[in-house]
Amino acid sequence: MSQRLHVSACLVVIGALAGACTGEKSSPVAQQQPNPRMTMAPYASTPDGKGIDLITLRNQSGIEIRVVSYGGTILSLKSPDRTGAQDDIVLGFDEVPTYFDKSPYFGCLIGRYCNRIAKGKFSLDGQTYTLATNNGPNHLHGGNKGWDKVVWKPEPFNDTRGAGVKLSYTSPDGEEGYPGTVRADVTYTLTDNNELVVDYHATTDKPTILNLTQHSYFNLAGAKAADILGHELMINADRYTPVDATLIPTGELASVDGTPFDFRTSTKIGARINDANEQLKRGLGYDHNYVVKRDAATGLVLAARVVEPQTGRTMEITTTEPGIQFYSGNFLDGTLKGKGGRVYGHRSGFCLETQHYPDSPNHPSFPSTTVRPGEEYRSKTVFKFGVAK
């Protein structure tokens, strides 16, 4: 760990430095007292010497979120249970360098394209583009160096919306095989209504594809809980996208009715996860995209709700996206040591990734992920935390 770990937290007055935190070298005139709702400080460095900042967000209910500018990664998310006891409800590591080469996308921002693209190829306007095949025969989560592995520029704020940070990154034309220079902003805002609001925005100078998400692994039972099988999950979806043996959608929008994929009423994650079902066998559990039920609604709609019955913690997800990927931590196999030396075993965390459907560029019937010059990519997802009575 770099000596940047030992630099005390500071905030820089909005001005020439645009909110950057510079530690001991900053001018005393440019410093102010840390805001208890939001602090930012140098924290670590990448192997090539790029500085990584730590941003801490707090609200009046005691929720605390720690984010680093490397990958826009949420390191921890502390939330109270029904007794008021705080605990960390996301999986991850104690040291930032562990995220460089061992992380299964813990807590990070995913781009340019979350989920899978079949055989690492797609066509756009008559031209075929070739991407890395970093997940068997397929492309996954932006490639060998997706947006989870870059340093974003942080701009913290504290205003009527809440405490937050805007993270910015410019992806050059051709990065990981994708066309166009893309300028992206992702904003995390922690409100006093116990919401983590994630706003995505991007523009491009050439036609390209974009599909962004936040990839936190949750366990609402807390940092020492063994697995997530007792969590009660509701997914607001009548249909899902079945997958082939390599986890690429077949193109069908299948009904969940009468299947283990029916979470329209709150059901324990572990209730049917071991059923004799070909789709469950292919995913080694749940690793499937659900078609969020929108009817005629636009804007934010309910996508999922989770209740952990022992602690009472709840999480509700609303989104503007057409899909949500439910992943039950099937590939966590006990080889990763996480926070406090805890070994992350099978199904010790779950993900609910709001998104467009996997492999959309190769399925014309799916909602389009194409973005063109002059257009704006915009997406919003809200994670609302609470306690069941």
Backbone hydrogen bonds in HBPLUS format (Angstrom, degrees):
<---DONOR---> <-ACCEPTOR-->    atom                        ^
c    i                          cat <-CA-CA->   ^        H-A-AA   ^      H-
h    n   atom  resd res      DA  || num        DHA   H-A  angle D-A-AA Bond
n    s   type  num  typ     dist DA aas  dist angle  dist       angle   num
A0005-LEU N   A0002-SER O   3.15 MM   3  6.02 172.6  2.16 120.2 122.5     1
A0006-HIS N   A0003-GLN O   2.95 MM   3  5.65 155.4  2.01 118.9 125.0     2
A0007-VAL N   A0004-ARG O   3.31 MM   3  5.42 168.6  2.32 107.0 110.2     3
A0010-CYS N   A0040-MET O   3.23 MM  30  6.09 155.8  2.29 147.7 150.6     4
A0013-VAL N   A0030-ALA O   3.25 MM  17  5.73 156.8  2.30 138.2 145.2     5
A0018-ALA N   A0015-GLY O   2.99 MM   3  5.21 155.5  2.05 109.3 117.3     6
A0020-ALA N   A0017-LEU O   3.00 MM   3  5.43 158.7  2.04 117.1 123.9     7
A0026-SER N   A0023-GLY O   3.20 MM   3  5.81 164.5  2.22 117.6 122.3     8
A0030-ALA N   A0027-SER O   2.87 MM   3  5.30 137.8  2.05 110.9 122.6     9
A0031-GLN N   A0028-PRO O   3.24 MM   3  5.32 167.2  2.25 108.2 110.8    10
A0038-MET N   A0035-ASN O   2.97 MM   3  5.28 142.5  2.11 109.8 120.7    11
A0058-ARG N   A0037-ARG O   2.83 MM  21  4.67 148.3  1.93 142.0 138.7    12
A0039-THR N   A0056-THR O   3.02 MM  17  5.27 149.8  2.12 140.8 149.9    13
A0056-THR N   A0039-THR O   2.88 MM  17  5.27 160.7  1.91 148.6 155.0    14
A0041-ALA N   A0054-LEU O   3.00 MM  13  5.44 149.0  2.10 144.5 154.4    15
A0054-LEU N   A0041-ALA O   2.83 MM  13  5.44 169.1  1.84 164.4 165.7    16
A0043-TYR N   A0052-ILE O   2.82 MM   9  5.68 151.7  1.90 165.3 162.7    17
A0044-ALA N   A0052-ILE O   3.21 MM   8  5.06 159.1  2.26 135.0 138.5    18
A0052-ILE N   A0044-ALA O   2.79 MM   8  5.06 156.2  1.85 149.4 142.1    19
A0046-THR N   A0050-LYS O   2.84 MM   4  5.18 154.6  1.90 143.2 151.3    20
A0049-GLY N   A0046-THR O   2.88 MM   3  5.15 160.7  1.92 118.8 120.1    21
A0069-SER N   A0053-ASP O   3.00 MM  16  5.46 147.4  2.10 148.7 157.1    22
A0055-ILE N   A0067-VAL O   2.72 MM  12  5.15 173.3  1.72 165.1 167.5    23
A0067-VAL N   A0055-ILE O   2.82 MM  12  5.15 170.1  1.83 158.0 161.3    24
A0057-LEU N   A0065-ILE O   2.80 MM   8  5.13 166.6  1.82 154.6 159.2    25
A0065-ILE N   A0057-LEU O   2.85 MM   8  5.13 159.5  1.89 147.3 154.2    26
A0059-ASN N   A0063-ILE O   3.12 MM   4  5.66 138.7  2.30 151.1 158.2    27
A0062-GLY N   A0059-ASN O   3.21 MM   3  5.73 166.7  2.23 116.0 119.2    28
A0064-GLU N   A0078-LYS O   3.09 MM  14  5.13 154.7  2.16 136.0 143.3    29
A0078-LYS N   A0064-GLU O   2.80 MM  14  5.13 159.7  1.84 158.1 159.9    30
A0066-ARG N   A0076-SER O   3.03 MM  10  5.28 163.4  2.06 142.1 146.3    31
A0075-LEU N   A0066-ARG O   2.70 MM   9  5.44 137.7  1.87 145.7 159.2    32
A0068-VAL N   A0073-THR O   2.91 MM   5  5.40 156.2  1.97 149.8 156.9    33
A0152-TRP N   A0069-SER O   2.86 MM  83  5.13 175.0  1.87 146.1 145.4    34
A0073-THR N   A0070-TYR O   3.33 MM   3  6.25 157.7  2.38 124.4 126.0    35
A0071-GLY N   A0150-VAL O   2.77 MM  79  5.44 161.1  1.81 169.5 165.6    36
A0109-LEU N   A0071-GLY O   2.90 MM  38  5.77 163.7  1.93 169.3 174.6    37
A0074-ILE N   A0107-GLY O   2.81 MM  33  4.74 161.1  1.85 126.3 129.4    38
A0089-ILE N   A0077-LEU O   2.93 MM  12  5.78 166.8  1.95 153.3 153.4    39
A0079-SER N   A0087-ASP O   3.02 MM   8  5.78 154.2  2.09 153.7 152.7    40
A0087-ASP N   A0079-SER O   3.28 MM   8  5.78 141.7  2.44 128.6 136.6    41
A0081-ASP N   A0085-ALA O   2.85 MM   4  5.41 137.6  2.03 133.6 145.4    42
A0084-GLY N   A0081-ASP O   2.94 MM   3  5.14 157.1  1.99 110.0 117.5    43
A0082-ARG N   A0311-THR O   2.97 MM 229  6.07 161.9  2.00 170.9 176.0    44
A0219-ASN N   A0089-ILE O   2.92 MM 130  5.13 155.4  1.98 135.6 138.4    45
A0091-LEU N   A0217-TYR O   2.97 MM 126  5.50 153.0  2.05 142.8 150.9    46
A0098-THR N   A0095-GLU O   3.16 MM   3  5.80 146.9  2.28 116.0 124.2    47
A0099-TYR N   A0096-VAL O   2.83 MM   3  5.52 149.2  1.93 124.0 132.4    48
A0100-PHE N   A0097-PRO O   3.02 MM   3  5.32 151.2  2.11 106.8 115.5    49
A0102-LYS N   A0098-THR O   3.23 MM   4  5.86 149.1  2.33 152.5 160.2    50
A0107-GLY N   A0215-HIS O   3.04 MM 108  5.02 124.1  2.36 120.0 116.1    51
A0215-HIS N   A0108-CYS O   2.85 MM 107  5.30 162.4  1.88 158.3 164.1    52
A0110-ILE N   A0213-THR O   2.95 MM 103  5.34 164.7  1.98 155.7 156.7    53
A0147-TRP N   A0111-GLY O   3.09 MM  36  5.04 166.3  2.10 133.1 135.0    54
A0211-ASN N   A0112-ARG O   2.89 MM  99  6.16 156.3  1.94 164.2 161.4    55
A0114-CYS N   A0211-ASN O   2.69 MM  97  5.57 151.5  1.77 144.9 154.8    56
A0141-HIS N   A0115-ASN O   2.99 MM  26  5.10 153.2  2.06 134.5 142.7    57
A0359-ASP N   A0116-ARG O   2.79 MM 243  5.70 130.7  2.04 170.0 173.4    58
A0117-ILE N   A0139-HIS O   2.89 MM  22  5.02 143.6  2.02 135.4 143.6    59
A0120-GLY N   A0117-ILE O   3.18 MM   3  5.51 164.9  2.20 128.2 126.5    60
A0139-HIS N   A0117-ILE O   2.99 MM  22  5.02 177.9  1.99 151.9 151.9    61
A0121-LYS N   A0118-ALA O   3.22 MM   3  6.39 161.8  2.26 136.6 135.9    62
A0131-LEU N   A0120-GLY O   2.63 MM  11  4.63 170.1  1.64 150.4 151.4    63
A0122-PHE N   A0129-TYR O   3.21 MM   7  5.55 149.9  2.31 145.2 152.9    64
A0129-TYR N   A0122-PHE O   2.78 MM   7  5.55 169.8  1.79 171.2 173.4    65
A0124-LEU N   A0127-GLN O   2.83 MM   3  5.37 157.2  1.89 150.2 154.6    66
A0127-GLN N   A0124-LEU O   3.08 MM   3  5.37 168.0  2.09 115.4 118.7    67
A0135-ASN N   A0138-ASN O   2.96 MM   3  5.15 139.2  2.13 161.0 156.9    68
A0138-ASN N   A0135-ASN O   3.09 MM   3  5.15 161.9  2.12 120.9 121.0    69
A0143-GLY N   A0140-LEU O   3.11 MM   3  5.76 172.2  2.12 128.3 130.4    70
A0149-LYS N   A0146-GLY O   3.03 MM   3  5.73 167.1  2.05 120.7 124.8    71
A0153-LYS N   A0168-SER O   2.80 MM  15  4.96 168.3  1.81 149.8 149.2    72
A0168-SER N   A0153-LYS O   2.91 MM  15  4.96 151.8  1.99 130.8 140.0    73
A0155-GLU N   A0166-LYS O   2.78 MM  11  5.04 137.5  1.96 142.3 155.4    74
A0166-LYS N   A0155-GLU O   2.96 MM  11  5.04 169.6  1.97 128.5 130.1    75
A0157-PHE N   A0164-GLY O   2.84 MM   7  5.32 155.8  1.90 142.7 140.5    76
A0164-GLY N   A0157-PHE O   2.92 MM   7  5.32 169.5  1.93 150.0 149.2    77
A0159-ASP N   A0162-GLY O   3.07 MM   3  5.42 160.0  2.11 147.1 144.0    78
A0162-GLY N   A0159-ASP O   3.03 MM   3  5.42 134.9  2.24 109.6 120.9    79
A0163-ALA N   A0190-LEU O   3.19 MM  27  5.44 141.7  2.35 157.7 150.4    80
A0190-LEU N   A0163-ALA O   2.80 MM  27  5.44 175.1  1.81 166.0 164.3    81
A0165-VAL N   A0188-TYR O   2.92 MM  23  5.48 149.0  2.02 149.4 159.3    82
A0188-TYR N   A0165-VAL O   2.97 MM  23  5.48 160.6  2.00 158.8 157.5    83
A0167-LEU N   A0186-VAL O   2.78 MM  19  5.19 170.2  1.78 148.5 152.0    84
A0186-VAL N   A0167-LEU O   2.83 MM  19  5.19 158.2  1.87 150.1 157.7    85
A0169-TYR N   A0184-ALA O   2.95 MM  15  5.37 157.7  2.00 151.4 155.4    86
A0184-ALA N   A0169-TYR O   2.87 MM  15  5.37 175.8  1.87 163.6 163.7    87
A0171-SER N   A0182-VAL O   2.74 MM  11  5.07 159.5  1.78 159.7 160.4    88
A0182-VAL N   A0171-SER O   2.87 MM  11  5.07 152.5  1.95 149.4 154.0    89
A0175-GLU N   A0172-PRO O   3.03 MM   3  5.61 160.8  2.06 141.2 140.6    90
A0174-GLY N   A0178-TYR O   2.80 MM   4  4.94 134.9  2.00 160.2 169.2    91
A0177-GLY N   A0174-GLY O   2.90 MM   3  4.77 159.3  1.94 126.5 121.3    92
A0178-TYR N   A0175-GLU O   3.08 MM   3  5.69 168.0  2.10 126.1 125.7    93
A0183-ARG N   A0203-THR O   2.99 MM  20  5.47 152.8  2.07 146.6 155.2    94
A0203-THR N   A0183-ARG O   3.06 MM  20  5.47 145.6  2.19 138.4 148.6    95
A0185-ASP N   A0201-HIS O   2.76 MM  16  5.19 163.0  1.79 158.0 160.3    96
A0201-HIS N   A0185-ASP O   2.87 MM  16  5.19 141.0  2.02 160.7 166.2    97
A0187-THR N   A0199-ASP O   2.84 MM  12  5.07 158.4  1.89 145.3 152.5    98
A0199-ASP N   A0187-THR O   2.96 MM  12  5.07 160.6  2.00 144.3 149.8    99
A0189-THR N   A0197-VAL O   2.93 MM   8  5.04 147.7  2.03 141.8 150.9   100
A0197-VAL N   A0189-THR O   2.81 MM   8  5.04 166.6  1.83 153.3 153.8   101
A0191-THR N   A0195-GLU O   2.93 MM   4  5.28 161.8  1.97 151.6 157.5   102
A0194-ASN N   A0191-THR O   3.22 MM   3  5.58 139.1  2.39 112.6 113.3   103
A0385-PHE N   A0194-ASN O   2.88 MM 191  5.55 165.4  1.90 171.6 170.7   104
A0196-LEU N   A0383-PHE O   2.74 MM 187  5.06 161.5  1.77 149.7 155.9   105
A0383-PHE N   A0196-LEU O   2.91 MM 187  5.06 171.0  1.92 144.8 146.4   106
A0198-VAL N   A0381-THR O   2.79 MM 183  5.25 171.8  1.80 169.1 171.0   107
A0381-THR N   A0198-VAL O   2.97 MM 183  5.25 155.6  2.03 146.2 154.1   108
A0200-TYR N   A0379-SER O   2.80 MM 179  5.01 172.9  1.81 157.4 156.7   109
A0379-SER N   A0200-TYR O   3.13 MM 179  5.01 150.2  2.22 134.1 134.2   110
A0202-ALA N   A0377-TYR O   2.95 MM 175  4.93 139.5  2.12 135.3 140.7   111
A0377-TYR N   A0202-ALA O   2.81 MM 175  4.93 173.5  1.82 156.3 156.4   112
A0208-THR N   A0371-VAL O   2.94 MM 163  5.48 158.7  1.99 156.6 163.6   113
A0371-VAL N   A0208-THR O   2.85 MM 163  5.48 162.2  1.88 147.0 151.2   114
A0210-LEU N   A0369-THR O   2.97 MM 159  5.61 155.6  2.03 152.7 157.8   115
A0218-PHE N   A0350-PHE O   2.77 MM 132  5.30 165.7  1.79 155.3 153.8   116
A0350-PHE N   A0218-PHE O   2.97 MM 132  5.30 152.7  2.04 138.4 146.2   117
A0222-GLY N   A0219-ASN O   3.08 MM   3  5.89 167.5  2.09 122.9 126.8   118
A0225-ALA N   A0222-GLY O   3.26 MM   3  5.64 165.7  2.28 113.9 118.3   119
A0228-ILE N   A0347-ARG O   3.02 MM 119  6.21 141.4  2.17 174.5 167.3   120
A0231-HIS N   A0228-ILE O   3.12 MM   3  5.55 160.6  2.16 113.1 119.1   121
A0270-GLY N   A0229-LEU O   2.87 MM  41  4.22 156.2  1.93 134.8 127.4   122
A0269-ILE N   A0231-HIS O   2.86 MM  38  5.86 151.9  1.94 166.4 175.9   123
A0232-GLU N   A0307-VAL O   2.79 MM  75  5.09 175.3  1.79 162.3 160.9   124
A0307-VAL N   A0232-GLU O   2.86 MM  75  5.09 153.6  1.93 144.3 153.1   125
A0233-LEU N   A0267-THR O   2.82 MM  34  5.32 170.1  1.83 139.5 136.0   126
A0267-THR N   A0233-LEU O   2.98 MM  34  5.32 159.1  2.03 131.8 134.6   127
A0234-MET N   A0305-ARG O   2.80 MM  71  5.09 152.7  1.87 157.3 163.2   128
A0305-ARG N   A0234-MET O   2.84 MM  71  5.09 150.4  1.92 143.8 150.1   129
A0235-ILE N   A0263-PHE O   2.81 MM  28  5.15 155.8  1.87 124.2 132.6   130
A0237-ALA N   A0235-ILE O   2.89 MM   2  5.65 130.1  2.14 109.8  94.4   131
A0236-ASN N   A0303-ALA O   2.89 MM  67  5.10 162.5  1.92 132.5 138.3   132
A0293-LYS N   A0236-ASN O   2.83 MM  57  5.77 167.4  1.84 157.9 155.5   133
A0256-VAL N   A0238-ASP O   2.87 MM  18  5.68 155.8  1.93 149.5 146.6   134
A0291-VAL N   A0239-ARG O   2.95 MM  52  5.46 172.7  1.95 138.7 141.0   135
A0240-TYR N   A0254-ALA O   2.89 MM  14  5.46 148.0  1.99 147.1 157.3   136
A0254-ALA N   A0240-TYR O   2.86 MM  14  5.46 135.5  2.05 172.1 167.0   137
A0241-THR N   A0289-ASN O   2.94 MM  48  5.65 157.4  2.00 162.0 165.0   138
A0250-THR N   A0242-PRO O   2.99 MM   8  6.06 155.2  2.05 143.4 145.7   139
A0244-ASP N   A0248-ILE O   2.82 MM   4  5.45 149.5  1.91 141.9 148.3   140
A0247-LEU N   A0244-ASP O   3.02 MM   3  5.20 163.3  2.05 117.4 118.2   141
A0259-THR N   A0256-VAL O   3.05 MM   3  5.47 147.8  2.15 145.9 139.9   142
A0262-ASP N   A0259-THR O   3.28 MM   3  5.82 159.4  2.33 120.2 120.0   143
A0271-ALA N   A0268-LYS O   3.03 MM   3  5.24 163.5  2.06 111.6 116.9   144
A0275-ASP N   A0272-ARG O   3.04 MM   3  5.27 163.7  2.07 117.9 117.8   145
A0277-ASN N   A0275-ASP O   2.88 MM   2  5.56 121.1  2.23 112.0  95.0   146
A0281-LYS N   A0277-ASN O   2.98 MM   4  6.28 152.4  2.06 153.0 161.8   147
A0282-ARG N   A0278-GLU O   2.97 MM   4  6.24 153.1  2.04 147.2 154.1   148
A0283-GLY N   A0279-GLN O   3.11 MM   4  6.36 154.3  2.18 146.8 152.9   149
A0284-LEU N   A0280-LEU O   2.88 MM   4  5.64 112.0  2.35 136.0 152.0   150
A0285-GLY N   A0280-LEU O   2.83 MM   5  4.65 138.4  2.00 140.4 145.3   151
A0284-LEU N   A0281-LYS O   3.27 MM   3  4.92 149.1  2.37  92.7 101.8   152
A0328-SER N   A0286-TYR O   2.93 MM  42  5.36 155.9  1.99 153.0 151.3   153
A0288-HIS N   A0326-PHE O   3.19 MM  38  5.66 141.0  2.35 148.7 146.5   154
A0326-PHE N   A0288-HIS O   2.92 MM  38  5.66 159.4  1.97 164.4 158.4   155
A0290-TYR N   A0324-ILE O   2.81 MM  34  5.25 163.5  1.84 137.2 142.5   156
A0324-ILE N   A0290-TYR O   3.03 MM  34  5.25 144.2  2.16 137.7 147.1   157
A0292-VAL N   A0322-PRO O   2.92 MM  30  5.47 143.1  2.06 134.6 143.0   158
A0297-ALA N   A0294-ARG O   2.81 MM   3  5.28 152.4  1.88 144.2 142.0   159
A0301-VAL N   A0319-THR O   3.02 MM  18  5.56 149.0  2.12 133.3 138.0   160
A0319-THR N   A0301-VAL O   2.95 MM  18  5.56 151.8  2.03 145.2 149.5   161
A0303-ALA N   A0317-ILE O   2.79 MM  14  5.62 171.8  1.80 160.7 159.9   162
A0304-ALA N   A0317-ILE O   3.32 MM  13  5.22 159.5  2.37 137.6 140.7   163
A0317-ILE N   A0304-ALA O   2.82 MM  13  5.22 172.0  1.82 157.2 157.1   164
A0306-VAL N   A0315-MET O   2.75 MM   9  5.16 157.8  1.80 153.2 160.8   165
A0315-MET N   A0306-VAL O   2.91 MM   9  5.16 150.0  2.00 145.6 149.9   166
A0308-GLU N   A0313-ARG O   2.88 MM   5  5.42 163.8  1.90 167.4 170.9   167
A0312-GLY N   A0308-GLU O   2.79 MM   4  5.42 143.1  1.92 157.5 169.9   168
A0388-ALA N   A0312-GLY O   2.65 MM  76  4.89 162.1  1.68 144.5 148.1   169
A0314-THR N   A0386-GLY O   2.91 MM  72  4.95 152.5  1.99 128.9 126.3   170
A0386-GLY N   A0314-THR O   3.11 MM  72  4.95 154.0  2.18 128.5 128.9   171
A0316-GLU N   A0384-LYS O   2.84 MM  68  5.05 155.7  1.90 142.8 151.1   172
A0384-LYS N   A0316-GLU O   2.79 MM  68  5.05 170.0  1.80 153.4 157.0   173
A0318-THR N   A0382-VAL O   3.04 MM  64  5.24 157.2  2.10 144.9 151.7   174
A0382-VAL N   A0318-THR O   2.83 MM  64  5.24 164.5  1.86 151.0 155.1   175
A0320-THR N   A0380-LYS O   2.97 MM  60  5.60 144.9  2.09 163.8 167.2   176
A0323-GLY N   A0355-GLN O   2.88 MM  32  5.15 134.1  2.09 168.6 176.3   177
A0355-GLN N   A0323-GLY O   2.91 MM  32  5.15 166.0  1.93 133.5 133.9   178
A0325-GLN N   A0353-GLU O   2.78 MM  28  4.90 163.8  1.80 136.3 137.5   179
A0353-GLU N   A0325-GLN O   2.93 MM  28  4.90 152.0  2.01 141.2 143.0   180
A0327-TYR N   A0351-CYS O   3.02 MM  24  5.06 168.0  2.03 143.9 146.7   181
A0351-CYS N   A0327-TYR O   2.85 MM  24  5.06 160.5  1.89 148.3 154.6   182
A0332-LEU N   A0329-GLY O   3.39 MM   3  5.67 164.5  2.42 107.2 111.7   183
A0347-ARG N   A0329-GLY O   3.00 MM  18  4.30 154.1  2.07 143.0 134.7   184
A0334-GLY N   A0344-TYR O   2.99 MM  10  5.13 137.0  2.18 147.7 136.0   185
A0344-TYR N   A0336-LEU O   2.96 MM   8  5.72 165.8  1.98 164.0 168.6   186
A0338-GLY N   A0342-ARG O   2.54 MM   4  5.09 164.1  1.57 168.3 162.7   187
A0341-GLY N   A0338-GLY O   3.08 MM   3  5.43 141.9  2.23 139.9 134.3   188
A0342-ARG N   A0339-LYS O   3.14 MM   3  5.77 168.9  2.15 119.2 122.2   189
A0362-ASN N   A0359-ASP O   3.05 MM   3  5.68 149.8  2.15 118.3 126.6   190
A0363-HIS N   A0360-SER O   2.91 MM   3  5.01 168.6  1.92 117.2 119.0   191
A0366-PHE N   A0363-HIS O   2.91 MM   3  5.58 163.5  1.94 126.3 131.5   192
A0375-GLU N   A0372-ARG O   2.95 MM   3  5.54 158.5  2.00 140.3 143.7   193
